Amino acid sequence: MSGIATVGVVGAGAMGRGIAELAARSGFGVRLHDAVAGAAEGAVATIGDTLRRDVEKGRLEASEADAVRNRVAVAALDAVAQADLVIEAIVEDLDAKQDLFRSIDAAAQAETILATNTSSLSVARIAEAVRDPGRFAGFHFFNPPTRMRVVEIVRGPSTREATMAALQSVAARLGQRAFLVGDTPGFLVNHLGRGYVGEALRLLDEGVATPAGIDAIAKGALGFRMGPFELLDLTGLDVTAEVTRQIWKGFGEEPRFALAPVAERRVAAGLLGRKTGRGFYEYDVDGRAVPPPPVAAATVDGEPPPVRLVGIPADLVPGVTALFPPGLVTTRPDAIPIVGPIGTDSATEARRHGLDPADVVGVDPLFTAIASVVGVVGQHVAAVVRAVASAGHDAVVVRDGKGMPAQRLAAMIVLIAAEAAARGITVPADIDAAPRLALAWPCGPLELGDKVGASRISAIAAGLHALTGEPRWRPSAWLDARAEAGELLAGPAAASN
């Protein structure tokens, strides 16, 4: 093992308390400190309450709970610094973290390993505050640490192999899956997560759909357990906005990471999510989401009219056809034309086939588990929505704009993952595993690219780049090379490049 028996934790907020509890449950002696008077004592009491509930529910023997509780002690900073491993979990502020580590470094033993739980700041910059940066690394847990069995071990430019090995050993004892990553903005998980929440905010900013509509598409079409706006409300929009800004700045104001203006406006208005009672949704005093008022269903007198598919690729025709009742899809010239934009909008796709956009309804032909319906004539859209509903499918009406929502979410997720692979932040297998475990994604981002097809993701990005001129949709050389070679993004060939 690592030879580490005692763990010091500085910062008794939700993360620090969770790390302390996890370490105590794993058999480590824990020394907990917080600069705010009474905060560490309060955290220990909360840990005791959690252990007591576990005993009441039969998850833990009373003697085991007592042993865990007795392993956690409130201590002065100098005593915490004497632990074998000291983990900092204070506010995300570089100056504050450097000041803290100067104090810890002055009191620590020479062999003590120092680690920061930062989620977005440079490990190298924080390590400037210690005399021996070789014993310093990032040790980034996810909230709550006792349930999210994932940790990122971040190597700084001076971190020694022995330090990395010791932290890997500690992670294994804690029951955490460790991902070894370089000291890049957002590390791995937060870096990859920008594609999902960042693009959702862009869609909202452009008025493409409501938060509930975008969440429904993300869950229904892409299989996410939580919609992006449900997730933003859970984590707090202010937290997400700050992490996004740090990553954006860290990558030289990379357009793919730019924060949508709507996020800044909502943060300024205090619409932060569950913790303020209102974010993209409203919450009651117990933190439960208040159901939004029901939206009246679209109605059309009589039977839904027939539809005809125009310009939809042959391999996608069965999926689109299955959205409608049997026999409704026809070739009759008077049927409502249905186009399937890929990397473009419905109006552009209609004109490409010599049709008046006002007479056409668009659906996403790639993601048909839930129908994304686009059109400018209310009656036509209502008729198509009713037809889809009569076939037993859900539908979300979205505004025609810069591409279909599910395609944009998927493409940005894959593009950011492809660039992470190209930069060598970590291996493709970990690029896929990390968001599955830490963010509960239904599949890894490179796996998503393989499911859709690398060439189709590349085509979506190229189409959106041509449509919008926005540099965030520029091609990815890493992605395009694999698309052209017919290679899997998550396959062995990717790992060897």
C-alpha positions, -999 to +999 in steps of 0.1 A: +000+000+000+009+037+001+020+038+037-006+065+043-026+060+075-038+095+083-056+120+060-060+156+067-088+175+051-089+213+050-124+227+042-155+213+058-180+222+032-200+196+012-169+183-006-145+184+023-170+167+046-177+141+020-140+133+015-135+131+053-164+107+056-152+086+027-117+084+042-130+075+076-153+048+062-123+034+044-102+030+076-081+062+075-077+084+105-090+118+095-081+153+108-106+179+097-101+217+097-120+247+085-111+284+089-147+292+098-154+287+135-177+258+142-178+246+105-156+215+111-176+206+142-208+209+122-194+187+095-185+160+120-220+162+134-235+158+099-212+128+093-226+113+126-261+119+115-254+101+082-239+071+100-268+070+124-293+068+095-273+040+080-275+021+112-313+027+114-317+014+078-296-016+085-268-006+062-242-004+090-237-021+123-237+003+153-202-007+162-189+000+127-206+034+128-190+043+161-156+032+147-160+054+116-172+084+137-142+080+161-118+082+132-127+118+124-113+145+146-115+183+144-079+197+145-060+229+141-043+235+108-008+227+121-021+193+133-038+186+100-006+194+082+011+166+101-011+139+084+004+116+058-018+130+031-034+165+032-063+173+009-074+209+004-111+214-004-117+251+000-131+278-023-121+278-060-098+308-057-061+306-067-048+331-041-068+315-013-054+281-022-018+293-025-020+311+009-034+279+025-007+257+011+021+280+022+008+275+057+004+238+053+038+234+037+055+252+066+041+228+091+040+195+071+065+167+074+089+163+044+072+131+033+036+144+035+018+143+002-002+175-006-032+174-028-058+199-041-094+190-048-097+219-073-120+213-102-108+240-126-077+257-114-041+249-126-024+224-103+009+238-114-001+273-103-013+261-069+019+241-064+040+273-068+031+279-031+050+248-018+088+243-016+087+208-031+061+205-059+072+169-065+049+159-036+020+179-049-008+167-072-045+172-080-069+148-063-103+158-076-134+141-062-170+144-074-200+153-053-210+135-032-176+117-028-192+088-008-214+079-037-195+091-068-168+065-070-146+085-093-115+106-087-091+124-111-054+123-101-038+153-118-001+153-125+016+187-123+047+194-143+069+185-112+048+157-096+069+127-088+059+091-098+060+081-062+033+108-054+011+096-083+015+059-071+007+068-035-025+086-046-035+057-068-031+034-039-052+057-017-079+059-044-081+021-046-085+019-008-113+045-010-130+024-036-126+051-063-119+045-100-089+067-106-083+086-139-048+098-145-049+131-163-026+160-173-029+194-158-052+209-184-082+232-178-111+213-165-089+182-163-110+154-179-146+152-166-154+189-164-137+194-197-158+168-215-190+180-198-189+214-214-203+199-247-235+188-230-244+218-208-227+244-230-245+235-262-278+233-243-273+268-231-266+279-267-299+263-278-318+282-251-300+314-258-311+312-295-347+304-285-347+270-302-368+254-274-376+258-237-354+242-210-381+215-206-381+208-243-343+206-246-342+183-215-369+161-231-348+158-263-316+151-244-333+124-223-356+110-250-334+112-281-299+108-266-307+087-235-293+110-208-306+103-173-308+140-165-315+168-189-288+195-191-310+221-174-320+197-146-282+191-142-274+228-142-300+234-115-286+206-094-250+218-096-258+255-095-255+277-126-229+300-109-206+270-103-210+258-139-205+293-152-172+298-133-158+264-143-167+271-179-150+305-178-119+289-163-118+262-190-125+288-218-096+310-205-073+281-200-077+270-236-070+304-250-107+315-253-115+284-273-149+290-290-162+256-281-161+265-244-175+300-246-203+306-221-237+315-237-249+350-227-281+336-212-260+320-185-244+353-175-278+370-174-293+343-152-264+342-128-267+380-124-304+376-117-297+350-090-314+322-109-289+296-098-310+265-093-321+244-064-300+263-039-319+296-046-353+279-051-354+289-088-333+283-118-345+268-151-372+252-129-388+263-097-383+244-064-403+241-032-389+246+003-377+210+004-358+213-029-383+194-049-390+206-085-424+223-089-441+208-119-445+234-147-481+241-158-493+216-184-489+226-220-520+222-241-516+195-266-517+204-303-550+194-318-561+190-354-597+182-365-601+148-381-575+123-390-539+134-394-532+140-431-506+119-450-470+129-451-442+122-476-405+120-469-382+142-490-345+138-493-340+116-462-311+092-466-322+056-473-307+041-442-327+066-421-360+062-438-372+033-416-366+053-384-385+083-396-413+062-411-417+045-377-426+079-362-459+079-380-489+055-379-488+027-405-499+038-439-496+075-432-463+079-451-470+081-488-457+094-520-488+115-528-478+150-540-504+166-518-490+151-486-471+173-461-435+172-471-412+159-443-375+168-446-347+155-423-320+182-419-285+169-410-262+197-400-285+223-413-320+238-408-353+228-422-357+259-444-323+253-461-332+216-466-365+225-481-350+250-505-324+223-515-352+202-527-370+231-545-398+233-518-413+264-501-401+263-465-435+274-454-450+242-467-425+218-451-421+202-417-387+190-405-379+161-382-345+149-369-338+118-390-308+107-368-324+107-334-360+094-336-366+080-301-384+113-296-395+134-324-380+169-328-405+187-350-397+219-369-420+241-391-433+275-397-469+268-405-488+261-372-514+238-388-488+216-405-467+213-373-498+205-353-508+179-378-474+162-377-473+163-339-507+147-337-496+120-362-465+112-342-485+111-310-511+088-325-483+064-333-473+064-296-443+087-298-435+119-279-427+150-298-411+184-290-418+214-312-386+234-318-379+266-337-361+263-369-326+277-366-290+266-365-295+229-368-315+202-349-311+202-311-301+165-306-276+167-335-260+198-320-257+183-285-243+151-299-219+167-323-205+192-297-200+163-272-181+143-297-160+173-310-148+182-276-139+145-268-121+142-302-100+173-294-093+159-259-080+127-276-060+148-301-043+167-273-034+135-255-052+145-223-057+108-216-064+077-236-097+072-255-109+045-232-107+069-202-123+096-223-153+073-226-153+058-191-149+091-171-182+108-180-201+074-178-190+070-142-187+107-130-216+122-149-239+091-154-238+095-192-255+067-211-223+061-231-189+077-236-186+106-260-164+087-284-188+057-282-216+082-291-197+092-321-193+056-332-230+050-327-240+079-349-210+073-372-179+094-373-186+105-409-221+117-399-208+136-369-182+152-392-209+161-417-230+177-389-201+198-378-192+208-414-228+216-422-232+238-391-199+255-397-211+264-433-246+274-420-234+296-391-198+305-398-192+300-361-156+287-354-168+263-327-182+241-354-149+241-373-137+206-383-117+183-360-087+169-378-086+139-354-123+131-360-121+137-398-091+114-402-109+086-385-141+092-405-121+091-438-103+059-427-135+043-415-120+038-381-139+037-348-133+067-325-131+045-294-114+016-311-078+003-308-067+024-337-077+055-318-057+045-287-025+040-308-025+074-324 
